[in-house]
Amino acid sequence: AAEGVGKQARGKFLVAVEIGGGIAQVLRAVENPQLPGEPRQRGAEGLVLIGVRRGGEPLAREIGRWIHELESRDVPVGSVDITLYRDDSATALPNPRIGPSQIPCSLQGKRVVLVDDVVFTGRTIRAAIDALMDYGRPERIEVAALVDRGGRELPIQPDYVVLSTEVGPLDRIDVLERPDGIVVVLRPGGSPSTAPSP
């Protein structure tokens, strides 16, 4: 499970959370969804993991690695870029940096788990769902997030969450991929940002 490292002085990291077993918990939930009228054990059959660029990509890969270890099978893992699907793209992105979407297969009839690092307003997930529809009509789309920070502006909720927390509207949550694992850091409003991994 996620383990808090503690609060420090203002202007530095307030909370650092090392993620390990929490991703395993998400994996177990993904593999065993309790859906009405469906078998409890579904495994990874028909499953596709899609990470939202950029923060969701390492998490999707990590969940895929866990599935391979537990089931000895490879689950298709890809990524989706939402730049042109954002509802503020015309006003907030005068010079948008558009990255490639890497969808590993047709999503027609698949069970897609959309993976992101932090769920906030819900607008990123809405844009990602719109983008995915260009690659086929999935049987189901579910959302897995490392952190749910609240503050929703759209009626979108993640199906699987490692850590739920409430933070101030100006505070920022950074998810960092390090050699020793994935770390979640809560920074107070006004602190410098951390550049995403390339």
Protein Blocks (a to p, Z undefined) as FASTA:
>chain_A
ZZdebjcdehiafbdcddfklmmmmmmmmmmcccehiafblojnhiacddddfklmmmmm
mmmmmmmmmnopacddddddfklmpcklmmmmmbacddddddfbdfehiacddddfbdck
lmmmmmmmmmmmmnoccfbdcdddfbdgejiabdcddfbdfbdcdddfkbccdddddfkb
ccdddddehiacddddZZ
